[in-house]
């Protein structure tokens, strides 16, 4: 297979390259850019010297159409201008931005504050939460890869909502991310002297992943609800830990919560239900495509604390995108993704 990466110089693009390089079905990788055309890739990233010395390619519809699959790892508002012209031209398309996730274009404009993609193209996109949407992904031409926060949140709470073990009418979600989630463009918030030894909240009640999570809950459980969702920046490079709080349905036990998660994901190799709180942490999944889930019932308040942990650049971006590619092409989901977490 030939795989193209648009936005190859970003963190997500680098992770796509790292995993595709070890994918036995991928023979060629094209690296596309809108700003560094002709620059030797290893000049920008010396750790790839003698591995990827090829020049960055200019964005061109005809060139992209020659690939079997094209990934867009770009800021929101970019792929919506590139992918529509490629939809009918051959390659499978996987977008890692938010441009094709929200079916309601007014919601996209409100939350992303950008012009949306054409409605007919958005309507054709398939939401790529692999463990929950595999049959649709198999047939998809255009995949909207989920956001990093929604991946950690949805994988951990969807089974419990679907089986009516928790009350979806009152969900409070507290999520924390490493700085790489902001991309590799410098900003005041991600400046070392401001982020180091500091723990901060941002986009209070305004994060663009709120409507995505609510839409997915409705899509996969047939329940419409509104969530409280807030995000925090942690002075580390990688990782997301999302903690959700929910009232448990009367009579539900700790065993039922754990059994529900275990049964739901027993045939899904990248989701692990963790039994001990001490084994939950971002360094347990770092550099890997795993999502670790832990749940604990507080019998005193009858509330559940539900935790989802991922590497934001892998299961929250590049890894899940390649997992979706594997499903699209009938390849075992673990192909190219069987890397052990870094841990330290």
QUITA-V803260 format. One record per backbone hydrogen bond with DSSP energy under -0.5 kcal/mol. NH is the residue of the N-H (numbers start at 1). CO is the residue of the C=O. If there is no record, write none. Layout:
((NH/CO) (NH/CO))
This chain:
((3/1) (3/28) (4/69) (5/30) (6/4) (6/71) (7/5) (7/32) (8/5) (8/32) (10/7) (13/7) (14/10) (15/11) (16/12) (17/13) (18/14) (19/15) (20/16) (21/17) (22/19) (23/20) (24/22) (26/23) (27/1) (27/25) (28/1) (30/3) (32/5) (32/30) (33/57) (38/56) (39/36) (41/54) (42/52) (43/40) (44/40) (44/41) (45/41) (48/45) (49/46) (51/48) (52/48) (56/39) (57/31) (59/33) (64/60) (65/61) (66/63) (67/64) (68/2) (69/2) (70/92) (71/4) (72/94) (73/6) (73/71) (74/72) (78/75) (79/75) (81/78) (82/78) (82/79) (83/79) (85/82) (86/83) (87/83) (87/84) (89/86) (92/68) (93/141) (94/70) (95/143) (96/72) (96/94) (101/98) (102/98) (103/101) (105/103) (108/104) (109/105) (110/106) (111/107) (112/108) (113/108) (113/109) (117/99) (121/118) (122/118) (123/119) (124/120) (124/121) (125/121) (125/122) (126/142) (128/144) (129/127) (130/128) (132/129) (133/129) (134/130) (137/133) (138/134) (139/135) (139/136) (140/136) (140/137) (143/93) (144/126) (145/95) (145/143) (151/147) (152/148) (153/149) (154/150) (155/151) (156/152) (157/153) (158/154) (161/157) (162/158) (163/159) (164/161) (165/160) (166/160) (167/247) (168/166) (170/167) (171/226) (172/170) (172/245) (173/171) (173/228) (174/243) (175/173) (175/230) (176/241) (177/232) (178/239) (179/236) (180/237) (181/178) (182/179) (183/180) (186/184) (191/187) (191/188) (194/191) (195/191) (196/192) (198/195) (200/233) (202/231) (205/229) (206/203) (207/203) (210/207) (212/208) (213/209) (214/210) (215/211) (216/212) (217/213) (218/214) (219/215) (220/216) (221/217) (222/218) (223/217) (225/223) (228/171) (229/227) (230/173) (231/202) (232/175) (233/200) (234/177) (234/232) (235/198) (236/234) (240/310) (241/176) (242/308) (243/174) (243/241) (244/242) (244/306) (245/172) (246/304) (247/170) (248/302) (249/165) (252/249) (257/253) (258/254) (259/255) (260/256) (261/257) (262/258) (263/259) (264/260) (265/261) (266/263) (268/265) (269/267) (271/268) (272/270) (272/291) (274/272) (274/293) (279/276) (280/277) (281/279) (284/281) (285/282) (286/282) (288/285) (291/270) (292/309) (293/272) (294/307) (296/305) (298/303) (299/297) (301/298) (302/298) (303/298) (304/246) (305/296) (306/244) (306/304) (307/294) (308/242) (309/292) (310/240) (311/290) (312/310) (314/311) (315/288) (316/311) (317/314) (318/313) (319/314) (320/314) (321/317) (322/318) (323/319) (324/320) (325/321) (326/322) (327/323) (328/324) (329/325) (330/327) (331/326) (335/332) (337/334) (338/334) (339/337) (342/286) (343/283) (344/342))
